[in-house]
Structure formats: structure tokens, C-alpha cells
């Protein structure tokens, strides 16, 4: 589509230059990675100051300090739907909590190359993961999902903020999206097509979850269909097939898929593809 290609080229030209140098949020000072369409006069600043509880953004350090000293908010808006140890997850309706969710999208775009959702947040729900201490609930990442998806997508956008990466939170958020699908008694999948980074995040989750299920969740059954796995894990069948192919245990004979793996094979795969912490309990 020439028109689409032209629009994408124009978008790339506009957004290839960073317009915010760094952010200060809570205890962290982090360099921005990409352009984000913050409105004037917040665009084109060296440092943007962001309240970690309301996500209100400010240009001046003094104003930020005064805000932090008087702001009574200590958690995201919405409902706390999960708490285990020091981790909490809050569910937000994009329509009911529009300003917070818009601010979250603008903040996230500083660290996501191809995110396009900024202001039209009404059709989405947002799930915000926080580390909780005596000071409050500190946002570390989030994912969004459409309230209604004809394709059964259970995740639209996902981000762990840079200061909190390599702690397993990305995997936790992916697992949480599938737990929501289980609660809805549906299978789910992330929005397609997936980026290379998206595949790097999802393939380890799919492979480890499927191996763990085959090893520990299938009981005494000696045969298991792809649809059986889908019903129990809420992973979409096409993603299961992709993961089984990645693991090298899917055979296709006379038009029928077979999972060919004995217990020793699965135990070996479980060592190579472990289910990592933190888990959604």
C-alpha cells in the first residue's frame, strides 16, 4: 500500500529524534530511548519529572519536589486485583482512568519504538504491576489489552520500565495475561504480528509453560492434543504449535500433528526451559 508506506515513512521521520533527554521518577533517573509525543512545552526538554503515583509530568525540579511533598496519592487508580508478597497488580479502565492511562502511554513510548496508542485509551484495560513498600505502590511495568478483541488477543502492549528490567517482571506480566484468559475461559494470544523483541519474550514463556504442563499437568494420560493443551493453558493453538516446533517435539504424519516426547525427554526440556520466578500464584 503506497499510501500506508508514505505515512509510515513520514511517522519515522518525525519520531526518529528523541525529544526528551531523560526522566526522573521516584528514586530513578533514566535516559529516554525514543521519541514520545508529549505536548508543548513538555516536548524538547532535557529532563522530564514524573510523579510515580499519578504519572503527572513536570518540567521544573522545584515544582516536582513540591508536588512530591504534598501529593497524597500512593497507588495507581483502579482496583488492586492481585497481591503476593511485595507485588501488586492494579486493573484500570482506560475510559474511567483516562488521564492516568494516557500519561502511562506517553511515558511508555519513551522506551518503545513502535507503540502508536497514546490518547485513544477508552477501548483498553491496563494492568499495572507495582513493588509495594511502606512508602506506597511503585510502578515497575504494565500491559494493556482490548476490552473486546475479535481475534482473542489478550495483550496489546507490554513494558517493564528500564530500572526494573531483568527481574522477571516481563514474564510475570505475560503469565498474568494468560491467567486473565483462564478466568474468562478463553484462549488468548498477543497482538500479531509480533516484533522480534516480542518473540524473544513470548517464546520462553510458551515453551516452559507447555513443557511444565506436559510434565506435571497432564496426569497419567499418554496422549495429549494441541487443543487439550490450549484448554488448560489458555495459549492459542497456533502459538502452541509454534512452541512445540521450537522444542523439536512436534511431528506431522498423514495430516495429523503428534507430540513425540517421553518423560525423560520432557525432564531434559524442563531443565533447559525452566519456569522462572516470579510466578503468578
ChimeraX attribute file (.defattr): number of C-alpha atoms within 10 A of each C-alpha:
attribute: neighborCount
match mode: 1-to-1
recipient: residues
	/A:1	5
	/A:2	7
	/A:3	8
	/A:4	9
	/A:5	10
	/A:6	11
	/A:7	11
	/A:8	12
	/A:9	12
	/A:10	11
	/A:11	11
	/A:12	13
	/A:13	10
	/A:14	11
	/A:15	16
	/A:16	12
	/A:17	12
	/A:18	18
	/A:19	21
	/A:20	22
	/A:21	18
	/A:22	18
	/A:23	22
	/A:24	19
	/A:25	19
	/A:26	14
	/A:27	9
	/A:28	12
	/A:29	14
	/A:30	15
	/A:31	16
	/A:32	23
	/A:33	18
	/A:34	19
	/A:35	22
	/A:36	26
	/A:37	18
	/A:38	18
	/A:39	9
	/A:40	8
	/A:41	9
	/A:42	17
	/A:43	18
	/A:44	16
	/A:45	15
	/A:46	14
	/A:47	22
	/A:48	22
	/A:49	23
	/A:50	21
	/A:51	18
	/A:52	23
	/A:53	21
	/A:54	19
	/A:55	20
	/A:56	15
	/A:57	20
	/A:58	19
	/A:59	17
	/A:60	11
	/A:61	13
	/A:62	11
	/A:63	12
	/A:64	19
	/A:65	12
	/A:66	10
	/A:67	15
	/A:68	16
	/A:69	9
	/A:70	8
	/A:71	11
	/A:72	10
	/A:73	14
	/A:74	15
	/A:75	20
	/A:76	24
	/A:77	18
	/A:78	17
	/A:79	13
	/A:80	16
	/A:81	10
	/A:82	14
	/A:83	16
	/A:84	11
	/A:85	7
	/A:86	10
	/A:87	18
	/A:88	20
	/A:89	25
	/A:90	21
	/A:91	20
	/A:92	22
	/A:93	21
	/A:94	23
	/A:95	14
	/A:96	14
	/A:97	17
	/A:98	16
	/A:99	16
	/A:100	20
	/A:101	27
	/A:102	19
	/A:103	19
	/A:104	19
	/A:105	23
	/A:106	24
	/A:107	21
	/A:108	23
	/A:109	23
	/A:110	24
	/A:111	19
	/A:112	19
	/A:113	15
	/A:114	11
	/A:115	16
	/A:116	13
	/A:117	13
	/A:118	18
	/A:119	14
	/A:120	14
	/A:121	22
	/A:122	16
	/A:123	13
	/A:124	19
	/A:125	23
	/A:126	26
	/A:127	25
	/A:128	26
	/A:129	27
	/A:130	22
	/A:131	17
	/A:132	17
	/A:133	10
	/A:134	6
	/A:135	8
	/A:136	15
	/A:137	22
	/A:138	22
	/A:139	25
	/A:140	20
	/A:141	24
	/A:142	24
	/A:143	22
	/A:144	24
	/A:145	20
	/A:146	20
	/A:147	14
	/A:148	12
	/A:149	13
	/A:150	6
	/A:151	11
	/A:152	16
	/A:153	20
	/A:154	28
	/A:155	23
	/A:156	18
	/A:157	20
	/A:158	22
	/A:159	19
	/A:160	23
	/A:161	18
	/A:162	15
	/A:163	13
	/A:164	15
	/A:165	13
	/A:166	10
	/A:167	12
	/A:168	14
	/A:169	23
	/A:170	25
	/A:171	22
	/A:172	17
	/A:173	25
	/A:174	22
	/A:175	20
	/A:176	20
	/A:177	22
	/A:178	21
	/A:179	19
	/A:180	15
	/A:181	20
	/A:182	17
	/A:183	9
	/A:184	11
	/A:185	12
	/A:186	19
	/A:187	20
	/A:188	26
	/A:189	22
	/A:190	24
	/A:191	18
	/A:192	11
	/A:193	8
	/A:194	11
	/A:195	11
	/A:196	8
	/A:197	8
	/A:198	15
	/A:199	13
	/A:200	11
	/A:201	14
	/A:202	19
	/A:203	16
	/A:204	18
	/A:205	21
	/A:206	23
	/A:207	25
	/A:208	21
	/A:209	22
	/A:210	26
	/A:211	24
	/A:212	19
	/A:213	16
	/A:214	23
	/A:215	18
	/A:216	11
	/A:217	14
	/A:218	15
	/A:219	9
	/A:220	7
	/A:221	8
	/A:222	8
	/A:223	11
	/A:224	12
	/A:225	11
	/A:226	19
	/A:227	14
	/A:228	13
	/A:229	19
	/A:230	19
	/A:231	15
	/A:232	16
	/A:233	23
	/A:234	25
	/A:235	25
	/A:236	20
	/A:237	19
	/A:238	12
	/A:239	19
	/A:240	23
	/A:241	16
	/A:242	15
	/A:243	23
	/A:244	21
	/A:245	14
	/A:246	14
	/A:247	16
	/A:248	13
	/A:249	17
	/A:250	19
	/A:251	13
	/A:252	10
	/A:253	8
	/A:254	5
	/A:255	7
	/A:256	7
	/A:257	13
	/A:258	16
	/A:259	18
	/A:260	14
	/A:261	14
	/A:262	12
	/A:263	10
	/A:264	10
	/A:265	13
	/A:266	22
	/A:267	16
	/A:268	11
	/A:269	20
	/A:270	19
	/A:271	11
	/A:272	11
	/A:273	20
	/A:274	15
	/A:275	19
	/A:276	13
	/A:277	11
	/A:278	16
	/A:279	14
	/A:280	14
	/A:281	8
